[in-house]
Amino acid sequence: MARLPRFVLPGQPQHVIQRSNDRQAIFRSEGDYQFYLNKLLAAANKHQCDIHAYVLMTNHVHLLVTPHIEKGIGKMMQMLGRYYVQYFNSRYQRTGTLWESRYKATLIDTEQYFLTCMRYIELNPVRAKKMVDHPSKYPWSSYLFNARGQRDKLVMPHREYKRLGKSDAERQSAYRQLFRTHITESTLGDIREATNKAWVLGSERFKKRIEKKIGRSVESSGHGGDRKSGGYLNAAAKY
């Protein structure tokens, strides 16, 4: 059966995940992380995408992206993937695929989930085998820009982030305060399910608005593979 096209609306943020093949490490040195970020910046600029949050984990990547053209994210990820595979294979004298199939993405309800999704992304190193005990201690994410104002040419603040305060210092302080509240297990499950299944993440009103715009369903009909299944829980818990 042919795969359905992804949900894409220019100007609407998406949570994107790209995972490595067989969970192999795709970043082995500081230089690898830096090369990826440099190429991500180039690809985002070329294909008119704004990066609002990111984290580079050992074997997968999370991005929060707003495309400004219909095929922006797809072209950005294609360009980035091509550059990085060539670099990685050359550097480590290997051949073959690096990525696990296509990247996964979900359209985000800006009002309800945007800031939560930012936190979800930047807290990955804390959740993942407790690599660090606070996101500020992980160098390969957008947290230090969003929460501390550390220079990062890659990050473009979204209007929802800008609403946190009138100045950079106010916004950074307000953003840090958000991390004092835990993301509920229910919300974590919603984010994981929507992203892994490539559905839309948002309120019922938001989903109906998107359905009207694109002319097709934006969530599961409820048959099979739901969040309560063992297979889903085992897969979702990894991320």
FIKOLZA-1660 file (N, C-alpha, C; in steps of 0.1 Angstrom, whole numbers, plus 5000, padded with zeros to 4 digits):
% residues 239
   i   px   py   pz ch aa at
   1 5008 4988 5000  A  M  N
   1 5000 5000 5000  A  M CA
   1 5009 5012 5000  A  M  C
   2 5006 5022 4992  A  A  N
   2 5014 5034 4991  A  A CA
   2 5013 5042 5004  A  A  C
   3 5024 5048 5007  A  R  N
   3 5025 5056 5019  A  R CA
   3 5017 5069 5017  A  R  C
   4 5010 5074 5027  A  L  N
   4 5003 5086 5026  A  L CA
   4 5013 5098 5027  A  L  C
   5 5011 5109 5020  A  P  N
   5 5020 5120 5022  A  P CA
   5 5020 5125 5036  A  P  C
   6 5031 5131 5040  A  R  N
   6 5031 5137 5054  A  R CA
   6 5022 5149 5054  A  R  C
   7 5018 5153 5067  A  F  N
   7 5011 5165 5069  A  F CA
   7 5020 5177 5068  A  F  C
   8 5019 5186 5059  A  V  N
   8 5027 5197 5058  A  V CA
   8 5019 5210 5055  A  V  C
   9 5020 5220 5063  A  L  N
   9 5014 5233 5061  A  L CA
   9 5025 5243 5063  A  L  C
  10 5028 5251 5053  A  P  N
  10 5038 5261 5055  A  P CA
  10 5034 5271 5067  A  P  C
  11 5044 5273 5075  A  G  N
  11 5041 5282 5087  A  G CA
  11 5037 5274 5099  A  G  C
  12 5034 5261 5098  A  Q  N
  12 5030 5253 5110  A  Q CA
  12 5041 5244 5115  A  Q  C
  13 5045 5245 5127  A  P  N
  13 5057 5237 5132  A  P CA
  13 5055 5222 5132  A  P  C
  14 5066 5215 5131  A  Q  N
  14 5065 5201 5131  A  Q CA
  14 5076 5195 5140  A  Q  C
  15 5073 5185 5147  A  H  N
  15 5083 5177 5155  A  H CA
  15 5089 5166 5146  A  H  C
  16 5102 5166 5144  A  V  N
  16 5108 5157 5134  A  V CA
  16 5118 5148 5142  A  V  C
  17 5118 5135 5139  A  I  N
  17 5127 5126 5145  A  I CA
  17 5134 5118 5133  A  I  C
  18 5147 5117 5134  A  Q  N
  18 5154 5108 5124  A  Q CA
  18 5163 5099 5133  A  Q  C
  19 5161 5086 5131  A  R  N
  19 5168 5076 5138  A  R CA
  19 5179 5068 5130  A  R  C
  20 5189 5063 5136  A  S  N
  20 5199 5056 5129  A  S CA
  20 5194 5042 5126  A  S  C
  21 5200 5035 5117  A  N  N
  21 5197 5022 5113  A  N CA
  21 5203 5012 5124  A  N  C
  22 5195 5003 5129  A  D  N
  22 5199 4993 5139  A  D CA
  22 5205 5000 5152  A  D  C
  23 5200 5012 5154  A  R  N
  23 5204 5020 5167  A  R CA
  23 5219 5022 5168  A  R  C
  24 5226 5021 5156  A  Q  N
  24 5240 5024 5157  A  Q CA
  24 5243 5038 5160  A  Q  C
  25 5255 5041 5165  A  A  N
  25 5259 5055 5169  A  A CA
  25 5261 5062 5156  A  A  C
  26 5256 5074 5155  A  I  N
  26 5258 5082 5143  A  I CA
  26 5266 5095 5146  A  I  C
  27 5270 5096 5159  A  F  N
  27 5279 5107 5163  A  F CA
  27 5289 5100 5172  A  F  C
  28 5302 5100 5168  A  R  N
  28 5312 5094 5175  A  R CA
  28 5323 5104 5181  A  R  C
  29 5322 5116 5177  A  S  N
  29 5332 5126 5181  A  S CA
  29 5325 5140 5181  A  S  C
  30 5332 5149 5188  A  E  N
  30 5327 5163 5188  A  E CA
  30 5326 5168 5174  A  E  C
  31 5335 5164 5165  A  G  N
  31 5335 5169 5152  A  G CA
  31 5323 5164 5144  A  G  C
  32 5318 5152 5147  A  D  N
  32 5306 5147 5140  A  D CA
  32 5294 5156 5144  A  D  C
  33 5292 5159 5156  A  Y  N
  33 5281 5168 5160  A  Y CA
  33 5282 5181 5153  A  Y  C
  34 5294 5187 5153  A  Q  N
  34 5295 5200 5147  A  Q CA
  34 5293 5200 5132  A  Q  C
  35 5298 5190 5126  A  F  N
  35 5295 5189 5111  A  F CA
  35 5280 5188 5108  A  F  C
  36 5273 5180 5116  A  Y  N
  36 5259 5178 5114  A  Y CA
  36 5252 5192 5116  A  Y  C
  37 5255 5199 5127  A  L  N
  37 5249 5212 5129  A  L CA
  37 5251 5222 5119  A  L  C
  38 5264 5222 5114  A  N  N
  38 5267 5231 5103  A  N CA
  38 5259 5228 5090  A  N  C
  39 5258 5216 5087  A  K  N
  39 5250 5212 5075  A  K CA
  39 5235 5214 5077  A  K  C
  40 5230 5212 5089  A  L  N
  40 5216 5215 5092  A  L CA
  40 5213 5229 5090  A  L  C
  41 5222 5238 5095  A  L  N
  41 5220 5252 5093  A  L CA
  41 5220 5256 5078  A  L  C
  42 5229 5250 5070  A  A  N
  42 5229 5253 5056  A  A CA
  42 5217 5248 5049  A  A  C
  43 5212 5236 5053  A  A  N
  43 5200 5230 5046  A  A CA
  43 5188 5237 5050  A  A  C
  44 5187 5242 5063  A  A  N
  44 5175 5249 5068  A  A CA
  44 5174 5263 5061  A  A  C
  45 5185 5269 5059  A  N  N
  45 5185 5282 5052  A  N CA
  45 5182 5281 5037  A  N  C
  46 5187 5271 5031  A  K  N
  46 5184 5269 5017  A  K CA
  46 5170 5265 5014  A  K  C
  47 5164 5258 5023  A  H  N
  47 5150 5253 5020  A  H CA
  47 5140 5259 5029  A  H  C
  48 5143 5271 5034  A  Q  N
  48 5134 5280 5041  A  Q CA
  48 5127 5273 5053  A  Q  C
  49 5135 5268 5062  A  C  N
  49 5130 5262 5074  A  C CA
  49 5136 5269 5086  A  C  C
  50 5128 5271 5097  A  D  N
  50 5132 5277 5109  A  D CA
  50 5134 5266 5119  A  D  C
  51 5145 5265 5126  A  I  N
  51 5148 5255 5136  A  I CA
  51 5146 5262 5150  A  I  C
  52 5136 5257 5158  A  H  N
  52 5133 5263 5171  A  H CA
  52 5139 5256 5182  A  H  C
  53 5141 5243 5181  A  A  N
  53 5147 5235 5191  A  A CA
  53 5153 5222 5185  A  A  C
  54 5163 5217 5191  A  Y  N
  54 5169 5204 5186  A  Y CA
  54 5177 5197 5197  A  Y  C
  55 5179 5185 5195  A  V  N
  55 5188 5177 5203  A  V CA
  55 5195 5166 5194  A  V  C
  56 5208 5165 5195  A  L  N
  56 5215 5154 5188  A  L CA
  56 5218 5143 5198  A  L  C
  57 5212 5132 5198  A  M  N
  57 5215 5121 5207  A  M CA
  57 5225 5112 5199  A  M  C
  58 5229 5102 5206  A  T  N
  58 5239 5093 5201  A  T CA
  58 5234 5086 5188  A  T  C
  59 5222 5082 5188  A  N  N
  59 5217 5074 5176  A  N CA
  59 5204 5080 5170  A  N  C
  60 5200 5092 5174  A  H  N
  60 5188 5098 5168  A  H CA
  60 5189 5113 5170  A  H  C
  61 5180 5120 5163  A  V  N
  61 5180 5134 5163  A  V CA
  61 5165 5139 5164  A  V  C
  62 5163 5149 5172  A  H  N
  62 5150 5155 5173  A  H CA
  62 5151 5170 5169  A  H  C
  63 5141 5174 5161  A  L  N
  63 5141 5188 5156  A  L CA
  63 5127 5194 5158  A  L  C
  64 5125 5207 5161  A  L  N
  64 5113 5213 5161  A  L CA
  64 5114 5224 5150  A  L  C
  65 5107 5222 5139  A  V  N
  65 5109 5230 5127  A  V CA
  65 5096 5236 5121  A  V  C
  66 5097 5249 5117  A  T  N
  66 5087 5255 5109  A  T CA
  66 5091 5257 5095  A  T  C
  67 5084 5250 5085  A  P  N
  67 5088 5252 5071  A  P CA
  67 5080 5264 5066  A  P  C
  68 5086 5270 5056  A  H  N
  68 5079 5282 5050  A  H CA
  68 5075 5279 5035  A  H  C
  69 5079 5267 5031  A  I  N
  69 5075 5263 5018  A  I CA
  69 5070 5248 5019  A  I  C
  70 5061 5243 5011  A  E  N
  70 5055 5230 5013  A  E CA
  70 5065 5219 5014  A  E  C
  71 5075 5219 5006  A  K  N
  71 5084 5207 5006  A  K CA
  71 5097 5211 5014  A  K  C
  72 5097 5221 5022  A  G  N
  72 5109 5226 5029  A  G CA
  72 5115 5215 5038  A  G  C
  73 5107 5209 5046  A  I  N
  73 5113 5200 5056  A  I CA
  73 5119 5187 5048  A  I  C
  74 5111 5182 5039  A  G  N
  74 5116 5171 5031  A  G CA
  74 5129 5173 5024  A  G  C
  75 5130 5185 5018  A  K  N
  75 5142 5188 5010  A  K CA
  75 5154 5191 5020  A  K  C
  76 5151 5197 5031  A  M  N
  76 5161 5200 5041  A  M CA
  76 5167 5187 5047  A  M  C
  77 5158 5177 5050  A  M  N
  77 5163 5165 5056  A  M CA
  77 5170 5156 5045  A  M  C
  78 5166 5157 5033  A  Q  N
  78 5172 5150 5022  A  Q CA
  78 5187 5155 5020  A  Q  C
  79 5188 5168 5019  A  M  N
  79 5201 5175 5017  A  M CA
  79 5210 5172 5029  A  M  C
  80 5205 5173 5041  A  L  N
  80 5213 5171 5053  A  L CA
  80 5217 5156 5054  A  L  C
  81 5208 5147 5052  A  G  N
  81 5211 5133 5052  A  G CA
  81 5222 5129 5042  A  G  C
  82 5221 5134 5030  A  R  N
  82 5231 5131 5020  A  R CA
  82 5245 5136 5024  A  R  C
  83 5245 5148 5028  A  Y  N
  83 5258 5153 5033  A  Y CA
  83 5264 5145 5044  A  Y  C
  84 5256 5142 5054  A  Y  N
  84 5261 5136 5066  A  Y CA
  84 5265 5121 5064  A  Y  C
  85 5257 5114 5056  A  V  N
  85 5261 5100 5052  A  V CA
  85 5275 5100 5045  A  V  C
  86 5276 5109 5035  A  Q  N
  86 5289 5109 5028  A  Q CA
  86 5301 5112 5038  A  Q  C
  87 5299 5122 5046  A  Y  N
  87 5309 5126 5056  A  Y CA
  87 5312 5114 5065  A  Y  C
  88 5302 5108 5071  A  F  N
  88 5303 5097 5081  A  F CA
  88 5310 5085 5075  A  F  C
  89 5305 5081 5063  A  N  N
  89 5311 5069 5057  A  N CA
  89 5325 5071 5053  A  N  C
  90 5329 5083 5049  A  S  N
  90 5343 5086 5045  A  S CA
  90 5351 5086 5057  A  S  C
  91 5347 5093 5068  A  R  N
  91 5355 5094 5080  A  R CA
  91 5358 5081 5087  A  R  C
  92 5347 5072 5087  A  Y  N
  92 5349 5060 5094  A  Y CA
  92 5350 5048 5085  A  Y  C
  93 5353 5050 5072  A  Q  N
  93 5356 5040 5063  A  Q CA
  93 5346 5029 5063  A  Q  C
  94 5333 5033 5061  A  R  N
  94 5322 5024 5060  A  R CA
  94 5314 5026 5048  A  R  C
  95 5305 5017 5045  A  T  N
  95 5295 5019 5034  A  T CA
  95 5281 5015 5039  A  T  C
  96 5272 5018 5031  A  G  N
  96 5258 5015 5034  A  G CA
  96 5250 5026 5040  A  G  C
  97 5238 5022 5044  A  T  N
  97 5228 5032 5049  A  T CA
  97 5232 5035 5064  A  T  C
  98 5228 5047 5068  A  L  N
  98 5230 5052 5081  A  L CA
  98 5217 5054 5088  A  L  C
  99 5206 5058 5081  A  W  N
  99 5194 5061 5087  A  W CA
  99 5184 5050 5086  A  W  C
 100 5174 5050 5096  A  E  N
 100 5163 5040 5096  A  E CA
 100 5152 5046 5088  A  E  C
 101 5150 5041 5076  A  S  N
 101 5139 5045 5067  A  S CA
 101 5138 5060 5067  A  S  C
 102 5125 5065 5065  A  R  N
 102 5123 5079 5064  A  R CA
 102 5122 5086 5078  A  R  C
 103 5125 5099 5078  A  Y  N
 103 5123 5106 5091  A  Y CA
 103 5108 5106 5095  A  Y  C
 104 5105 5107 5107  A  K  N
 104 5091 5108 5112  A  K CA
 104 5088 5122 5116  A  K  C
 105 5076 5126 5114  A  A  N
 105 5072 5140 5117  A  A CA
 105 5058 5141 5121  A  A  C
 106 5055 5150 5130  A  T  N
 106 5041 5153 5133  A  T CA
 106 5038 5168 5134  A  T  C
 107 5027 5172 5128  A  L  N
 107 5023 5186 5128  A  L CA
 107 5019 5190 5143  A  L  C
 108 5024 5202 5147  A  I  N
 108 5022 5206 5161  A  I CA
 108 5011 5217 5163  A  I  C
 109 5002 5215 5172  A  D  N
 109 4993 5226 5176  A  D CA
 109 5001 5236 5184  A  D  C
 110 5004 5247 5178  A  T  N
 110 5013 5257 5184  A  T CA
 110 5008 5261 5198  A  T  C
 111 4996 5265 5199  A  E  N
 111 4991 5271 5212  A  E CA
 111 4992 5260 5223  A  E  C
 112 4989 5248 5221  A  Q  N
 112 4988 5238 5231  A  Q CA
 112 5001 5230 5234  A  Q  C
 113 5009 5228 5223  A  Y  N
 113 5020 5219 5225  A  Y CA
 113 5034 5225 5222  A  Y  C
 114 5035 5237 5216  A  F  N
 114 5048 5241 5211  A  F CA
 114 5058 5242 5222  A  F  C
 115 5056 5249 5233  A  L  N
 115 5066 5250 5244  A  L CA
 115 5068 5237 5251  A  L  C
 116 5058 5228 5252  A  T  N
 116 5060 5215 5258  A  T CA
 116 5068 5206 5249  A  T  C
 117 5067 5208 5236  A  C  N
 117 5075 5200 5226  A  C CA
 117 5090 5205 5227  A  C  C
 118 5092 5217 5229  A  M  N
 118 5105 5222 5231  A  M CA
 118 5112 5216 5243  A  M  C
 119 5105 5215 5254  A  R  N
 119 5110 5209 5266  A  R CA
 119 5112 5194 5264  A  R  C
 120 5102 5188 5257  A  Y  N
 120 5104 5173 5254  A  Y CA
 120 5117 5170 5247  A  Y  C
 121 5120 5179 5237  A  I  N
 121 5132 5177 5229  A  I CA
 121 5144 5179 5237  A  I  C
 122 5145 5190 5244  A  E  N
 122 5157 5193 5252  A  E CA
 122 5159 5185 5264  A  E  C
 123 5149 5178 5269  A  L  N
 123 5150 5169 5281  A  L CA
 123 5154 5155 5277  A  L  C
 124 5155 5152 5264  A  N  N
 124 5159 5139 5260  A  N CA
 124 5171 5133 5267  A  N  C
 125 5182 5141 5268  A  P  N
 125 5194 5136 5274  A  P CA
 125 5192 5132 5289  A  P  C
 126 5182 5139 5295  A  V  N
 126 5179 5136 5309  A  V CA
 126 5171 5123 5310  A  V  C
 127 5162 5121 5301  A  R  N
 127 5154 5109 5301  A  R CA
 127 5162 5097 5296  A  R  C
 128 5171 5099 5287  A  A  N
 128 5178 5087 5281  A  A CA
 128 5189 5082 5289  A  A  C
 129 5186 5072 5297  A  K  N
 129 5196 5066 5306  A  K CA
 129 5203 5076 5315  A  K  C
 130 5196 5087 5317  A  K  N
 130 5202 5097 5326  A  K CA
 130 5216 5101 5322  A  K  C
 131 5218 5104 5309  A  M  N
 131 5231 5109 5304  A  M CA
 131 5236 5121 5312  A  M  C
 132 5226 5130 5315  A  V  N
 132 5229 5142 5323  A  V CA
 132 5218 5144 5333  A  V  C
 133 5220 5151 5344  A  D  N
 133 5209 5154 5353  A  D CA
 133 5201 5167 5351  A  D  C
 134 5206 5174 5341  A  H  N
 134 5199 5187 5337  A  H CA
 134 5203 5190 5323  A  H  C
 135 5193 5195 5315  A  P  N
 135 5196 5198 5301  A  P CA
 135 5207 5208 5298  A  P  C
 136 5210 5216 5308  A  S  N
 136 5221 5226 5307  A  S CA
 136 5235 5220 5306  A  S  C
 137 5236 5207 5310  A  K  N
 137 5248 5200 5310  A  K CA
 137 5251 5192 5297  A  K  C
 138 5241 5193 5288  A  Y  N
 138 5243 5186 5275  A  Y CA
 138 5246 5196 5264  A  Y  C
 139 5257 5195 5258  A  P  N
 139 5261 5206 5248  A  P CA
 139 5254 5206 5235  A  P  C
 140 5248 5194 5231  A  W  N
 140 5243 5193 5217  A  W CA
 140 5228 5194 5216  A  W  C
 141 5223 5205 5222  A  S  N
 141 5209 5208 5221  A  S CA
 141 5207 5223 5221  A  S  C
 142 5195 5227 5219  A  S  N
 142 5191 5242 5218  A  S CA
 142 5189 5248 5232  A  S  C
 143 5190 5240 5243  A  Y  N
 143 5186 5245 5256  A  Y CA
 143 5194 5257 5260  A  Y  C
 144 5207 5256 5258  A  L  N
 144 5216 5267 5262  A  L CA
 144 5213 5280 5255  A  L  C
 145 5207 5280 5243  A  F  N
 145 5203 5292 5236  A  F CA
 145 5189 5296 5242  A  F  C
 146 5180 5287 5243  A  N  N
 146 5166 5291 5247  A  N CA
 146 5165 5295 5262  A  N  C
 147 5174 5289 5270  A  A  N
 147 5173 5291 5285  A  A CA
 147 5184 5300 5290  A  A  C
 148 5195 5301 5283  A  R  N
 148 5207 5308 5288  A  R CA
 148 5212 5319 5279  A  R  C
 149 5207 5319 5267  A  G  N
 149 5211 5330 5258  A  G CA
 149 5225 5327 5251  A  G  C
 150 5230 5315 5252  A  Q  N
 150 5242 5312 5245  A  Q CA
 150 5241 5313 5230  A  Q  C
 151 5250 5319 5224  A  R  N
 151 5249 5321 5209  A  R CA
 151 5248 5308 5202  A  R  C
 152 5238 5308 5192  A  D  N
 152 5235 5296 5184  A  D CA
 152 5229 5301 5171  A  D  C
 153 5236 5301 5161  A  K  N
 153 5231 5306 5148  A  K CA
 153 5220 5297 5142  A  K  C
 154 5219 5285 5147  A  L  N
 154 5209 5276 5141  A  L CA
 154 5195 5279 5146  A  L  C
 155 5193 5284 5158  A  V  N
 155 5180 5285 5164  A  V CA
 155 5173 5299 5161  A  V  C
 156 5161 5297 5156  A  M  N
 156 5152 5309 5153  A  M CA
 156 5140 5309 5163  A  M  C
 157 5140 5318 5172  A  P  N
 157 5129 5318 5182  A  P CA
 157 5115 5320 5175  A  P  C
 158 5105 5311 5180  A  H  N
 158 5092 5312 5175  A  H CA
 158 5084 5322 5182  A  H  C
 159 5072 5326 5177  A  R  N
 159 5064 5337 5183  A  R CA
 159 5059 5332 5197  A  R  C
 160 5057 5319 5199  A  E  N
 160 5052 5314 5212  A  E CA
 160 5063 5315 5222  A  E  C
 161 5075 5313 5218  A  Y  N
 161 5087 5315 5227  A  Y CA
 161 5088 5330 5230  A  Y  C
 162 5087 5339 5220  A  K  N
 162 5088 5353 5222  A  K CA
 162 5078 5359 5232  A  K  C
 163 5066 5352 5233  A  R  N
 163 5056 5357 5242  A  R CA
 163 5059 5355 5256  A  R  C
 164 5070 5348 5259  A  L  N
 164 5073 5345 5273  A  L CA
 164 5079 5358 5280  A  L  C
 165 5083 5368 5273  A  G  N
 165 5088 5380 5279  A  G CA
 165 5090 5391 5269  A  G  C
 166 5093 5403 5274  A  K  N
 166 5095 5414 5265  A  K CA
 166 5110 5415 5261  A  K  C
 167 5119 5409 5268  A  S  N
 167 5133 5410 5265  A  S CA
 167 5139 5396 5264  A  S  C
 168 5151 5394 5259  A  D  N
 168 5157 5381 5258  A  D CA
 168 5159 5375 5272  A  D  C
 169 5163 5384 5282  A  A  N
 169 5165 5379 5295  A  A CA
 169 5152 5375 5302  A  A  C
 170 5141 5382 5300  A  E  N
 170 5128 5378 5305  A  E CA
 170 5124 5364 5299  A  E  C
 171 5125 5363 5286  A  R  N
 171 5121 5351 5279  A  R CA
 171 5129 5339 5284  A  R  C
 172 5142 5341 5286  A  Q  N
 172 5151 5330 5291  A  Q CA
 172 5147 5326 5305  A  Q  C
 173 5145 5336 5313  A  S  N
 173 5141 5333 5327  A  S CA
 173 5128 5325 5328  A  S  C
 174 5118 5330 5320  A  A  N
 174 5105 5323 5320  A  A CA
 174 5106 5309 5314  A  A  C
 175 5115 5307 5304  A  Y  N
 175 5116 5294 5298  A  Y CA
 175 5123 5285 5308  A  Y  C
 176 5133 5289 5316  A  R  N
 176 5139 5281 5326  A  R CA
 176 5128 5277 5337  A  R  C
 177 5119 5286 5340  A  Q  N
 177 5109 5282 5350  A  Q CA
 177 5100 5271 5345  A  Q  C
 178 5098 5270 5332  A  L  N
 178 5090 5259 5327  A  L CA
 178 5095 5245 5330  A  L  C
 179 5108 5244 5331  A  F  N
 179 5115 5231 5334  A  F CA
 179 5114 5227 5349  A  F  C
 180 5108 5235 5357  A  R  N
 180 5105 5231 5371  A  R CA
 180 5093 5223 5372  A  R  C
 181 5085 5222 5361  A  T  N
 181 5073 5214 5361  A  T CA
 181 5075 5202 5352  A  T  C
 182 5073 5190 5357  A  H  N
 182 5075 5178 5349  A  H CA
 182 5064 5177 5338  A  H  C
 183 5068 5172 5326  A  I  N
 183 5059 5168 5316  A  I CA
 183 5052 5155 5320  A  I  C
 184 5038 5155 5320  A  T  N
 184 5031 5143 5325  A  T CA
 184 5033 5131 5316  A  T  C
 185 5032 5120 5322  A  E  N
 185 5033 5107 5314  A  E CA
 185 5023 5107 5302  A  E  C
 186 5011 5112 5305  A  S  N
 186 5001 5113 5295  A  S CA
 186 5005 5121 5283  A  S  C
 187 5011 5133 5286  A  T  N
 187 5016 5142 5275  A  T CA
 187 5027 5136 5268  A  T  C
 188 5037 5130 5275  A  L  N
 188 5048 5123 5269  A  L CA
 188 5042 5112 5259  A  L  C
 189 5032 5105 5263  A  G  N
 189 5026 5095 5255  A  G CA
 189 5020 5101 5242  A  G  C
 190 5013 5112 5244  A  D  N
 190 5007 5118 5233  A  D CA
 190 5017 5123 5222  A  D  C
 191 5028 5129 5227  A  I  N
 191 5039 5133 5218  A  I CA
 191 5045 5121 5211  A  I  C
 192 5048 5111 5218  A  R  N
 192 5055 5099 5212  A  R CA
 192 5046 5092 5202  A  R  C
 193 5033 5091 5206  A  E  N
 193 5024 5084 5197  A  E CA
 193 5022 5092 5184  A  E  C
 194 5019 5105 5185  A  A  N
 194 5017 5113 5173  A  A CA
 194 5029 5113 5164  A  A  C
 195 5041 5114 5170  A  T  N
 195 5053 5114 5162  A  T CA
 195 5056 5101 5155  A  T  C
 196 5056 5090 5163  A  N  N
 196 5059 5077 5158  A  N CA
 196 5049 5073 5147  A  N  C
 197 5037 5077 5148  A  K  N
 197 5026 5073 5139  A  K CA
 197 5024 5084 5128  A  K  C
 198 5031 5095 5129  A  A  N
 198 5030 5106 5119  A  A CA
 198 5016 5112 5119  A  A  C
 199 5009 5113 5131  A  W  N
 199 4996 5120 5131  A  W CA
 199 4998 5134 5135  A  W  C
 200 4987 5141 5137  A  V  N
 200 4988 5155 5141  A  V CA
 200 4986 5156 5156  A  V  C
 201 4994 5164 5163  A  L  N
 201 4994 5166 5177  A  L CA
 201 4988 5179 5181  A  L  C
 202 4976 5178 5187  A  G  N
 202 4969 5190 5191  A  G CA
 202 4955 5187 5197  A  G  C
 203 4948 5198 5199  A  S  N
 203 4934 5197 5205  A  S CA
 203 4925 5192 5194  A  S  C
 204 4913 5188 5198  A  E  N
 204 4903 5184 5188  A  E CA
 204 4900 5195 5178  A  E  C
 205 4899 5207 5183  A  R  N
 205 4896 5218 5174  A  R CA
 205 4907 5220 5164  A  R  C
 206 4919 5219 5168  A  F  N
 206 4930 5220 5159  A  F CA
 206 4930 5209 5149  A  F  C
 207 4928 5197 5153  A  K  N
 207 4927 5186 5144  A  K CA
 207 4917 5187 5133  A  K  C
 208 4905 5192 5137  A  K  N
 208 4894 5194 5128  A  K CA
 208 4898 5205 5118  A  K  C
 209 4905 5216 5123  A  R  N
 209 4909 5226 5114  A  R CA
 209 4919 5221 5103  A  R  C
 210 4928 5213 5108  A  I  N
 210 4938 5207 5098  A  I CA
 210 4931 5198 5089  A  I  C
 211 4922 5189 5094  A  E  N
 211 4915 5180 5085  A  E CA
 211 4907 5188 5074  A  E  C
 212 4901 5199 5077  A  K  N
 212 4894 5207 5067  A  K CA
 212 4903 5213 5057  A  K  C
 213 4915 5216 5061  A  K  N
 213 4925 5222 5052  A  K CA
 213 4931 5212 5042  A  K  C
 214 4934 5200 5047  A  I  N
 214 4941 5190 5039  A  I CA
 214 4932 5179 5033  A  I  C
 215 4920 5178 5038  A  G  N
 215 4910 5169 5033  A  G CA
 215 4912 5155 5036  A  G  C
 216 4919 5151 5047  A  R  N
 216 4920 5137 5052  A  R CA
 216 4921 5137 5067  A  R  C
 217 4920 5124 5072  A  S  N
 217 4920 5123 5086  A  S CA
 217 4934 5126 5092  A  S  C
 218 4935 5131 5104  A  V  N
 218 4948 5135 5110  A  V CA
 218 4951 5126 5122  A  V  C
 219 4943 5116 5125  A  E  N
 219 4946 5108 5136  A  E CA
 219 4941 5094 5134  A  E  C
 220 4945 5084 5142  A  S  N
 220 4941 5070 5141  A  S CA
 220 4926 5069 5143  A  S  C
 221 4920 5059 5136  A  S  N
 221 4906 5056 5138  A  S CA
 221 4904 5047 5150  A  S  C
 222 4915 5043 5157  A  G  N
 222 4914 5036 5169  A  G CA
 222 4915 5021 5167  A  G  C
 223 4918 5016 5155  A  H  N
 223 4919 5002 5152  A  H CA
 223 4934 4998 5152  A  H  C
 224 4937 4990 5162  A  G  N
 224 4951 4984 5162  A  G CA
 224 4962 4994 5166  A  G  C
 225 4972 4988 5172  A  G  N
 225 4984 4996 5174  A  G CA
 225 4982 5008 5183  A  G  C
 226 4973 5007 5193  A  D  N
 226 4971 5019 5201  A  D CA
 226 4982 5020 5212  A  D  C
 227 4981 5031 5219  A  R  N
 227 4991 5034 5229  A  R CA
 227 4992 5023 5240  A  R  C
 228 4981 5016 5242  A  K  N
 228 4981 5006 5253  A  K CA
 228 4988 4993 5249  A  K  C
 229 4990 4991 5236  A  S  N
 229 4996 4979 5232  A  S CA
 229 5011 4977 5236  A  S  C
 230 5015 4965 5239  A  G  N
 230 5029 4963 5243  A  G CA
 230 5039 4968 5233  A  G  C
 231 5036 4965 5220  A  G  N
 231 5046 4969 5210  A  G CA
 231 5047 4984 5210  A  G  C
 232 5036 4991 5211  A  Y  N
 232 5037 5006 5211  A  Y CA
 232 5045 5011 5223  A  Y  C
 233 5042 5006 5235  A  L  N
 233 5048 5010 5247  A  L CA
 233 5063 5008 5247  A  L  C
 234 5067 4996 5242  A  N  N
 234 5081 4993 5241  A  N CA
 234 5089 5002 5232  A  N  C
 235 5083 5005 5220  A  A  N
 235 5089 5014 5211  A  A CA
 235 5090 5028 5216  A  A  C
 236 5079 5033 5221  A  A  N
 236 5078 5047 5226  A  A CA
 236 5087 5050 5237  A  A  C
 237 5089 5040 5246  A  A  N
 237 5097 5043 5258  A  A CA
 237 5111 5046 5255  A  A  C
 238 5116 5042 5243  A  K  N
 238 5130 5045 5239  A  K CA
 238 5133 5059 5237  A  K  C
 239 5123 5067 5234  A  Y  N
 239 5125 5081 5230  A  Y CA
 239 5117 5091 5239  A  Y  C
% end
